Amino acid sequence: MPANLRAMIEFAPKSLPPVSRNDDVQVFAAIGKRRKRVALMTGCAQKALNTDINDATIRILRRHGCEVVIAKGAGCCGAVTHHMGKTDASHGSAARNIRAWMAEKNGAGLDAVVINTSGCGTTVKDYGHMFCNDPLAEDAAMIAGLAKDISEVLEGLDLAKGGAPKMRVAYHAACSLQHGQQIKHAPRELLRRVGFEVVEPADAHLCCGSAGTYNLLQPEISGQLKARKQKTLAVLSPDVIAAGNIGCMMQIGSGNDVPVIHTVELLDWATGGPKPPALFP
C-alpha cells in the first residue's frame, strides 16, 4: 500500500460519533442576561470526528451570557485546500463564510466569530489578506477582525475560579495557535484559573506533526514529530492532555493511553458542564 494512502487509513478513527444537531443552522439563546452575540464556526473535522467540542463550546458560551448563532451558509474555512495550493477552492469556501457571517453582522449584529479549531482560526484571521484585491476585501477584513479563538472570548467572560476537579493537565500548544495566532498564554491560564494543575512539555514550541495535511502527505517525518511530542508529554505523568486543535488531538491521541481532550471541554466541565465523555472509562 502506498505510504500516503496507508497513513490516511491508519489515521482514520475506528468509529464516528452520532451527528450532533447542535451543528445545524440555529440560534442558541444566552442563559441569563445576554452579554454578547457570537457566531460559532462549526468546522469540518470536529463535526465528523468529535462532536463534543462544539457541544461544549455552545454550553460554556451560553452559560456565560452569549447568544450563539450557527449561521446559514457557513461551512469549511478553506484551510485544507489552502494548504494544498488549491486557491480557487479555498477562496470559494472562505467567500461563503464571509457572506454568511456578514449577513449576521448586518442583521442582528455580531460581537465575534468564535473558532475552536486553531488551524481554522489562523486561516479565518487571514481572510483580509486573502481577499485584499477582491471585491469582498472590506467584508473579508471585517470578518478577519471579528474572528476569535474560543480562549480569547472566554478570557473576557469572568469564568468562575477553582471549580475544577483535582487533575493534572498537560497542555499542548498547537502551532497554529501559539505561532499562527500568537495566542500563547490564554488557554493554559484559563485552565489554571478554574483550578486545574497545568504542566507543559519540554520544547513546547515544536510541532506534533499534524500540521494540517502534513501528517498525510509526509507520514514518516510526521511520525517522528508525533513520537517526540508524545514522549515529552508522557514524562509529565498527566491525567489528561489538553489541546485547542482537532488535528493535534487526533495526532497525539493516536496510540496514546492518556486521553486527549479539547481545552474548552475541560473549561466547560469546571464551570458547570458535564464531564467530558473521553474521560469516562
Secondary structure, DSSP 8 states (H G I E B T S, - for coil): --HHHHHHHHHS-S------GGGSSEEE--SSS--EEEEEE--SHHHHH-THHHHHHHHHHHHTTEEEEE-TT----SHHHHHTT-HHHHHHHHHHHHHHHHHHHHTT--SEEEES-HHHHHHHTTHHHHTTTSTTHHHHHHHHHHEEEHHHHHHTS---SS-S-S-EEEE---HIIIIIS---SHHHHHHHHTT-EEE--TTTTS--S-TTTHHHHSHHHHHHHHHHHHHHHHTT--SEEEES-HHHHHHHHTT-SS-EEEHHHHHHHHTT----GGG--
